[in-house]
Amino acid sequence: MSERLYVLDTNVLIRALLLPASTVQTALVKALRQGKIAQSLSTLDELKEGVERTKFDKYVSREERIRFFTSLLSEAVMIEITTQITACR
């Protein structure tokens, strides 16, 4: 059986980092236990930009945010985007 892939929105990933013991953090942990997180270059760029925002300094240290990004990167499965969906904004 092949490993499951999960797609989590960048906002969900950042909320999981900022809100330990939250529903989104539980979803991330469960996804990582049951499979891998699918990421593309564009979603990784978006996440990197998000974790580097200084407005999050008062919640989580920059070092912890970088560790989160690095850890997720090591666990992620890189995928190539081949279709553009325009059904929503």
Helices and strands as residue ranges (DSSP letters): E 4-6, H 10-18, H 23-34, E 35-39, H 41-51, G 54-56, H 62-75, E 77-78
